[in-house]
Each structure stands twice: as structure tokens, then as C-alpha cells.
Amino acid sequence: MKTARQKKARRNLGFFINNFKFRSPFQVLIDGTFAFAALENKFNIQDQLSKYFQSEIKLLTTPCIILETEKLSSFSKAVSGAMQIVKQYPIHKCGHEKHSISGTKCLLSMVGKNNAFRYIIATQDRELQDCLRKIPGVPILYLHGKAPTLEAPSQVSREYAKNICKRLGMTKWEKENIKVLKEVAGITDGTEVKLKKKKKKSGPNPLSCLKKKKNKTRVEVSRNIKEKTSGTIKKRKKMKITTHIKEALIAEIKNKQLENKK
């Protein structure tokens, strides 16, 4: 399934969730025309619809729809397969058990004036779809080939949602969510949230921009080391003594040593 189709389904379903309080698991009422189209296109209703809505769903039908498909199956063998599909789902009481009516009239009676029980109607019947578009808050589901399609909200549903917003400012669902969010954040009606002011970027410290003064002692030591390594320090000159003076000094030292021995 393409991501674009899933995004469109989420957007359309989100409209009914926000404005008409639809909740998971979503109740899907299926008629014989939808079951027949699924059989022709080899469409697994339970698996594919759960993937399409990405949520839990409840597939339902009514006694009137089952009786209608049973009558049609006697005239056509192809409809008998659709009848078997419809019979797999739980039967929702419609109030017509004593006197059954057509599937179209049964679904319209189930929806009523404002779809209070929040049904999603799965049908291929064009006449039924036109009637459902005139009722606010009714999602219409149909098969486009093998692809399920949740129809965009009708003009009546959009106008109804706008009128609610104008009267209340926001829907009850939104107000309840705001209360829950306030409680989680620890905000009461008397308290206000103080926004933190953004600190302005300040320039560098002027003292840090000054050049560091060199220590005199370090400079002097470095100079002495350079002088020693470079050989610029002056060496003391050695005094040269002539040979005859050396001999005279040695003779005097020997004479003194002899006199001391005596």
C-alpha cells in the first residue's frame, strides 16, 4: 500500500476523530455490495482494512443485509459468495428483525440523523453514498479496484464542524485534551507559565583581550641559557710561565721539604 494513500486515510479519519469523537476500535458496517466487490477483487477485508486504518476495527453487518444477500443469491451464483462473506461477521441488531427492509434503508436507519454510534459505512451503492453525504459525521468507505478508499469528509460534515467551532471556540474533545495536558504539566487555572527569556549574546571580556606581560625573571634565564649554548660567554685567559722560572720554583720547594725533614 502506498504511503500517500495511507496519509490521505489518516487525514480523513483524523477529521472524524477530532470533530465527531470517533475512537478505536472503529465500527465498520458492511453491506452486500462491498462484500461482492471484495470477492471479485480477491480483497481480504479483515486484514487489508486493519492495515489501511492502522488500528483495530470491528466488522459488523445487520440481519436485513444478510436476508437481502440471501434473496439475491438465489438469482445469481456470484452473490452466494458475497452472502457467505457477510455471514462471517457479527450481526448488529437493527430493530427490523420482525419486518426486514432493504439494506440501504437499514443502514440509513442505523446512522440516523447524526450517526450517534459512529459507524463507518462500507458500501459500493452510489445512491446510498449520496444519501450518507447529506448526514454529518458519516465516513464512507468503498473499494477502488483492489484499493480501499475512505472518502473525504462531505461538505455537510465540514460545515457542521465549522459551526461547532464558532459556537464553542473549540470542540469538547479539544477542551478535554487541554485540561489533561495542563494537569500533566502541573498548570492550574490560577498559575501562568513564565517563558524563559533568551540571553543576549554578549561580546568578549575586554580584560581577556589584553596582551599578557612577560615575566622578567623568565626572560633573563632564557637569555643566560642562550648565551651558554651559543658560546658568547667570555672565558678567563691562562697565564703562561717560562721554563727557567718553573725550575727555580721546584728547587725552592724541594729545599724546603729537606729542611723540614731535618
Buried (B, 14 or more C-beta within 10 A) or exposed (E): EEEEBBEBBBEBBEBBBBBBEBEEEBBBBBBBBBBBBBBBEEBEBEEBBBEBBEBEBBBBBBBBBBBBBBEBBEEEEEBBBBBEBBBEBEBBEBEBEEEBBBBBBBBBBBBEEEBEEBBBBBBBBEEBBEBBBEBBBBBBBBBEEEBBBBBBBBEBBBEBBEEBEEEEEEBEEBEEEEEEEBEEEEEEEEEEEEEEEEEEEEEEEEEEEEEEEEEEEEEEEEEEEEEEEEEEEEEEEEEEEEEEEEEEEEEEEEEEEEEEEE
